[in-house]
Amino acid sequence: MFDNLTEKLSGALRSLSGRGTLTEANVREAMRSVETALLEADVHREIVTEFCSQVLAEALGTDVLKSVRPEEQMVAIVHQKLVDLMGPSAAKLALVEPSPTVVMLCGLQGAGKTTTAGKIAAWLGKRGKSVLLAACDLQRPAAVEQLRIVAEGAASASAGCRIAFHGEPDKCAEHGAAVGVAVGVAKRALARARSEKFDVLIVDTAGRLHIDDALMTELQAVDRAIEPHEILLVVDAMTGQDAANSAKAFHARLALDGIVLTKLDSDARGGAALTVKRVTGAPIKFVGVSERWDGLDEFDPRRMAGRILGMGDVVALVEKAQEQVDEAESERLAKKMSEGRLTMDDFLSQLRSLRRMGPLKQLLGMLPGVGQMVKDVDIDEKQFDHIEGMIRSMTKRERDNPTILDRSRVKRIASGSGTDAAEVGRLTKQFEMMQKMMKQMAGGGMAAMASRMQALGQPGGGGMPSSAGALSAAPKSRFKQRPKR
């Protein structure tokens, strides 16, 4: 996401590298490039002008002028101003007690409301919440069936949590239902959510290809009928400034509590993310980052600003890992790795966990400085299928001890996995190298390995730590409560 904007902003700030100090001349030169980058990202001109003026004023301050690394100071200033523009702080989905929390989704047709309803349900389901999805878009007969399918998909993605569907397809009219009909469906859905003790009710409402009075009248009627705790506007990030303009119109009639930006993974410009909060005053609460059920992230302006500036998002990477990796299993594997007893089954288990976290290219983009390096790299995810096929074609004894593989065994594995003997050989060699490295890392072996590398004149010897560090666990989400409106 934000590939073009990240590249241009990084280039503008790198232009200050090597300067002994920040002067008005070189700062103004850099800010002209920043201004161009933001305009090309489809950020509103007035917002761009205000943003650049604030950065310029702060950059010319006394403290910055004394910096020995002016480009780092400029990155810090631009980062903070981006945070202020999109935040300044993260806004959470407000869940209330007693339940159910009522969430109403609105937006233009095609913005992704129905899919987003399912993703939010799956997101809540993974956090132990039961969800009822209500189909109140009766203008399109197919919309009710679409939400039913989405609800089933969200339920399968959140195994063990109750995600159900409420729809009344007989209420759909051939050319759209009357306003009062949608209100009735919403009321009955709320009554069911209360009687069946769901934690959250998500109401999917009708949209149009444009904003009109009929759309707003229906949305306002549903709003008055069920008094939602959260009204979230679903906005297609690819529409740029138009996204901000439509958000402003919806906010004027509905008093939005938050915004969900969809298709952010497809948007090379990113102007909507930088504009919509400033235009409406409503915070961005979620962003859609992939088509997967888990492709919905809570929005954090500080972390998003880091991504825009190519600084990565390690916190998001850790959170994704926490969702997929069992703590007890991790401890068991860590013990086996330290003893050099890792098997092919263990390796396959870790590979599957990695794949569940999302596309590898997306995960690499969360590492500081790596996003720009891999943006033009084509990562073939099918290679993971080949590896899994080879491991699954091995016997239990072979997976436990790959050193027993001889020519006939390799030939059988290659035939069974649709690969060739060379690929099987590469896999086993890489696995053996990993086993040796794990033994060396155990119990202070890193220091000895670093010394040997330094003696051989290989890079990395001097600065390697004596023991491997560990990522600390990111704090788990807290659900804030707010009184019913």
URSUL-V139359 format. One record per residue. N is the residue number from 1. RES is the residue in one small letter. PSI is psi in radians with two decimals (none if undefined). BURIAL is + if it has 16 or more other C-alpha atoms within 10 Angstrom, else -. Layout:
N:RES:PSI:BURIAL
N:RES:PSI:BURIAL
This chain:
1:m:2.65:+
2:f:0.47:+
3:d:-0.89:+
4:n:-0.77:+
5:l:-0.77:+
6:t:-0.78:+
7:e:-0.76:+
8:k:-0.71:+
9:l:-0.73:+
10:s:-0.71:+
11:g:-0.71:-
12:a:-0.73:+
13:l:-0.52:+
14:r:-0.37:+
15:s:-0.31:-
16:l:-0.12:+
17:s:2.36:-
18:g:-0.18:-
19:r:2.42:-
20:g:-0.47:-
21:t:2.89:+
22:l:2.12:+
23:t:2.86:-
24:e:-0.63:-
25:a:-0.89:-
26:n:-0.47:-
27:v:-0.78:+
28:r:-0.65:+
29:e:-0.79:-
30:a:-0.69:+
31:m:-0.46:+
32:r:-0.67:-
33:s:-0.67:+
34:v:-0.76:+
35:e:-0.79:+
36:t:-0.74:-
37:a:-0.74:+
38:l:-0.70:+
39:l:-0.70:+
40:e:-0.42:+
41:a:0.07:+
42:d:0.58:+
43:v:2.46:+
44:h:2.42:+
45:r:-0.73:-
46:e:-0.69:-
47:i:-0.69:+
48:v:-0.80:+
49:t:-0.79:-
50:e:-0.76:-
51:f:-0.86:+
52:c:-0.62:+
53:s:-0.70:-
54:q:-0.75:-
55:v:-0.77:+
56:l:-0.78:+
57:a:-0.72:-
58:e:-0.62:+
59:a:-0.46:+
60:l:0.22:+
61:g:2.84:-
62:t:-0.76:-
63:d:-0.70:-
64:v:-0.65:+
65:l:-0.46:+
66:k:-0.04:-
67:s:2.48:-
68:v:-0.27:-
69:r:1.38:+
70:p:-0.59:+
71:e:-0.57:+
72:e:-0.67:+
73:q:-0.70:+
74:m:-0.71:+
75:v:-0.74:+
76:a:-0.73:-
77:i:-0.84:+
78:v:-0.70:+
79:h:-0.83:+
80:q:-0.67:+
81:k:-0.59:+
82:l:-0.71:+
83:v:-0.81:+
84:d:-0.67:+
85:l:-0.67:+
86:m:-0.21:+
87:g:-1.94:+
88:p:-0.11:+
89:s:2.84:-
90:a:2.43:+
91:a:2.17:+
92:k:2.75:+
93:l:2.17:+
94:a:2.02:+
95:l:2.45:+
96:v:2.83:+
97:e:2.38:-
98:p:2.67:-
99:s:2.87:-
100:p:2.63:+
101:t:2.26:+
102:v:2.10:+
103:v:2.13:+
104:m:2.19:+
105:l:2.38:+
106:c:2.96:+
107:g:3.02:+
108:l:2.73:+
109:q:2.32:+
110:g:-0.06:-
111:a:-0.34:+
112:g:0.50:+
113:k:-0.88:+
114:t:-0.79:+
115:t:-0.70:+
116:t:-0.66:+
117:a:-0.77:+
118:g:-0.68:+
119:k:-0.70:+
120:i:-0.69:+
121:a:-0.76:+
122:a:-0.68:+
123:w:-0.76:+
124:l:-0.67:+
125:g:-0.67:+
126:k:-0.27:+
127:r:0.32:-
128:g:0.29:-
129:k:2.44:+
130:s:2.46:+
131:v:2.39:+
132:l:2.19:+
133:l:2.14:+
134:a:2.22:+
135:a:1.73:+
136:c:0.26:+
137:d:1.66:+
138:l:0.10:+
139:q:-0.48:+
140:r:1.98:+
141:p:-0.59:+
142:a:-0.31:-
143:a:-0.63:+
144:v:-0.80:+
145:e:-0.65:-
146:q:-0.77:-
147:l:-0.61:+
148:r:-0.76:+
149:i:-0.71:-
150:v:-0.73:+
151:a:-0.70:+
152:e:-0.71:-
153:g:-0.73:+
154:a:-0.65:+
155:a:-0.71:+
156:s:-0.51:-
157:a:-0.24:+
158:s:0.97:+
159:a:2.31:-
160:g:-0.24:-
161:c:2.56:+
162:r:1.96:+
163:i:2.06:+
164:a:2.95:+
165:f:2.41:+
166:h:2.03:+
167:g:2.62:+
168:e:1.33:+
169:p:-0.45:+
170:d:-0.25:-
171:k:-0.16:+
172:c:2.35:+
173:a:2.73:-
174:e:-0.64:-
175:h:0.53:-
176:g:2.46:-
177:a:2.80:+
178:a:2.77:-
179:v:-0.77:+
180:g:-0.47:-
181:v:-0.78:+
182:a:-0.66:+
183:v:-0.74:+
184:g:-0.74:+
185:v:-0.74:+
186:a:-0.73:+
187:k:-0.77:-
188:r:-0.61:+
189:a:-0.71:+
190:l:-0.72:+
191:a:-0.71:-
192:r:-0.74:-
193:a:-0.65:+
194:r:-0.81:+
195:s:-0.59:-
196:e:0.12:-
197:k:0.87:-
198:f:2.58:+
199:d:-0.64:+
200:v:2.42:+
201:l:2.15:+
202:i:2.12:+
203:v:2.05:+
204:d:2.07:+
205:t:3.02:+
206:a:2.69:+
207:g:2.99:+
208:r:2.95:-
209:l:-0.22:-
210:h:2.91:-
211:i:2.17:-
212:d:2.97:-
213:d:-0.58:-
214:a:-0.73:-
215:l:-0.86:+
216:m:-0.63:+
217:t:-0.77:-
218:e:-0.78:+
219:l:-0.72:+
220:q:-0.61:-
221:a:-0.73:-
222:v:-0.72:+
223:d:-0.82:+
224:r:-0.57:-
225:a:-0.70:-
226:i:-0.12:+
227:e:1.15:+
228:p:2.57:+
229:h:-0.50:+
230:e:2.18:+
231:i:1.97:+
232:l:2.25:+
233:l:2.19:+
234:v:2.13:+
235:v:2.33:+
236:d:1.95:+
237:a:-0.39:+
238:m:-0.20:+
239:t:-0.01:+
240:g:-2.25:+
241:q:-0.52:+
242:d:-0.57:+
243:a:-0.77:+
244:a:-0.66:+
245:n:-0.75:+
246:s:-0.63:+
247:a:-0.70:+
248:k:-0.72:+
249:a:-0.74:-
250:f:-0.72:+
251:h:-0.60:+
252:a:-0.49:-
253:r:-0.40:-
254:l:-0.15:+
255:a:1.24:+
256:l:2.53:+
257:d:-0.32:+
258:g:3.02:+
259:i:2.50:+
260:v:2.09:+
261:l:2.09:+
262:t:2.85:+
263:k:0.51:+
264:l:-0.43:+
265:d:-0.35:+
266:s:-0.15:-
267:d:2.01:+
268:a:-0.17:+
269:r:-0.96:+
270:g:0.13:+
271:g:-0.60:+
272:a:-0.72:+
273:a:-0.56:+
274:l:-0.18:+
275:t:-0.66:+
276:v:-0.67:+
277:k:-0.74:+
278:r:-0.63:+
279:v:-0.70:+
280:t:-0.51:+
281:g:-0.17:+
282:a:2.33:+
283:p:2.62:+
284:i:2.20:+
285:k:-0.59:+
286:f:2.70:+
287:v:2.39:+
288:g:2.12:+
289:v:-0.06:+
290:s:3.02:+
291:e:-0.11:-
292:r:2.81:-
293:w:-0.53:+
294:d:0.24:+
295:g:0.75:+
296:l:2.14:+
297:d:2.51:+
298:e:2.45:+
299:f:2.25:+
300:d:1.95:+
301:p:-0.60:+
302:r:-0.76:+
303:r:-0.64:+
304:m:-0.68:+
305:a:-0.66:+
306:g:-0.72:+
307:r:-0.73:+
308:i:-0.63:+
309:l:0.18:+
310:g:0.38:+
311:m:0.01:+
312:g:-3.07:+
313:d:1.35:+
314:v:-0.59:+
315:v:-0.78:+
316:a:-0.64:+
317:l:-0.75:+
318:v:-0.72:-
319:e:-0.72:-
320:k:-0.71:+
321:a:-0.71:+
322:q:-0.61:-
323:e:-0.49:-
324:q:-0.35:-
325:v:2.17:+
326:d:2.29:-
327:e:-0.76:-
328:a:-0.71:-
329:e:-0.67:-
330:s:-0.74:-
331:e:-0.70:-
332:r:-0.77:-
333:l:-0.67:+
334:a:-0.69:+
335:k:-0.77:-
336:k:-0.66:+
337:m:-0.72:+
338:s:-0.45:+
339:e:0.01:+
340:g:0.53:+
341:r:0.36:+
342:l:2.33:+
343:t:2.98:+
344:m:-0.54:+
345:d:-0.72:-
346:d:-0.76:+
347:f:-0.75:-
348:l:-0.68:+
349:s:-0.76:-
350:q:-0.62:+
351:l:-0.72:-
352:r:-0.67:-
353:s:-0.73:+
354:l:-0.74:+
355:r:-0.59:-
356:r:-0.39:+
357:m:-0.34:+
358:g:3.09:-
359:p:2.41:-
360:l:-0.68:-
361:k:-0.66:+
362:q:-0.70:+
363:l:-0.74:+
364:l:-0.58:+
365:g:-0.27:+
366:m:-0.16:+
367:l:2.35:+
368:p:2.23:+
369:g:-0.08:-
370:v:-0.50:+
371:g:-0.85:+
372:q:-0.51:+
373:m:-0.58:-
374:v:0.02:-
375:k:-0.55:-
376:d:0.14:-
377:v:2.28:-
378:d:1.85:-
379:i:2.03:-
380:d:1.80:-
381:e:-0.31:-
382:k:-0.36:-
383:q:-0.55:-
384:f:-0.66:-
385:d:-0.69:-
386:h:-0.78:+
387:i:-0.80:+
388:e:-0.70:+
389:g:-0.72:+
390:m:-0.77:+
391:i:-0.73:+
392:r:-0.35:+
393:s:-0.09:+
394:m:2.70:+
395:t:2.92:-
396:k:-0.72:-
397:r:-0.68:-
398:e:-0.66:+
399:r:-0.59:+
400:d:-0.54:+
401:n:1.43:-
402:p:-0.21:+
403:t:-0.27:-
404:i:-0.08:-
405:l:2.11:+
406:d:-3.02:-
407:r:-0.77:-
408:s:-0.67:-
409:r:-0.76:+
410:v:-0.73:+
411:k:-0.73:+
412:r:-0.75:-
413:i:-0.74:+
414:a:-0.75:+
415:s:-0.72:-
416:g:-0.43:-
417:s:0.00:+
418:g:0.46:-
419:t:-2.82:+
420:d:2.97:+
421:a:-0.58:+
422:a:-0.71:-
423:e:-0.72:-
424:v:-0.71:+
425:g:-0.73:+
426:r:-0.73:-
427:l:-0.82:-
428:t:-0.66:+
429:k:-0.77:-
430:q:-0.65:-
431:f:-0.72:+
432:e:-0.71:+
433:m:-0.70:-
434:m:-0.70:-
435:q:-0.78:+
436:k:-0.73:-
437:m:-0.68:+
438:m:-0.70:+
439:k:-0.69:+
440:q:-0.59:+
441:m:-0.40:+
442:a:2.41:+
443:g:0.75:-
444:g:0.15:-
445:g:-0.34:+
446:m:-0.69:+
447:a:-0.76:+
448:a:-0.71:-
449:m:-0.67:+
450:a:-0.71:+
451:s:-0.73:+
452:r:-0.69:-
453:m:-0.70:-
454:q:-0.70:-
455:a:-0.57:-
456:l:-0.05:-
457:g:0.34:-
458:q:2.64:-
459:p:2.65:-
460:g:-0.11:-
461:g:-0.77:+
462:g:-0.62:-
463:g:0.21:-
464:m:2.44:-
465:p:2.82:-
466:s:-0.27:-
467:s:2.71:-
468:a:2.35:-
469:g:2.91:-
470:a:2.49:-
471:l:2.27:-
472:s:2.62:-
473:a:2.38:-
474:a:2.57:-
475:p:2.49:-
476:k:2.71:-
477:s:2.54:-
478:r:2.37:-
479:f:2.00:-
480:k:2.57:-
481:q:2.56:-
482:r:2.56:-
483:p:2.61:-
484:k:2.46:-
485:r:none:-
